[in-house]
Amino acid sequence: MTDSSSFGLHGKFTAQPGQRDQLVEVLLKAAKLMEAADGCRLYVVSTASDDEKAVWVTEIWDTKADHAASLSLEGVLELIEQARPLIAAISDRSEFEPVGGKGLPG
């Protein structure tokens, strides 16, 4: 089991028509920035084969505070600004507590 302070997010971004690939590109740049973020265990960008506008992001952090601190990393706010016009909606956002599994610290 991981520490009870572990924090996860899972959310669906609906891209503007024809903008999914560009949104994925921006979110993958964010994933690259998260490599330097303290406490980031996982930042995965996924697309849905049955929805040409859907992009899912799954994140796992050591703590909710680590996630909040990631917003102050150099370049993050710029990427958020790049993504905003590409996003039609954000839905199905869930916070969760990771409890264990492959890829998580024991």
ABEGO torsion letter per residue (X at the ends): XBBAABBBBBBBBBBBBGAAAAAAAAAAAAAAAAAABBGBABBBBBBBAABAABBBBBBBBABAAAAAAAAABBGAAAAAAAAAAABABBBGBBBBBBAEEBGBBX
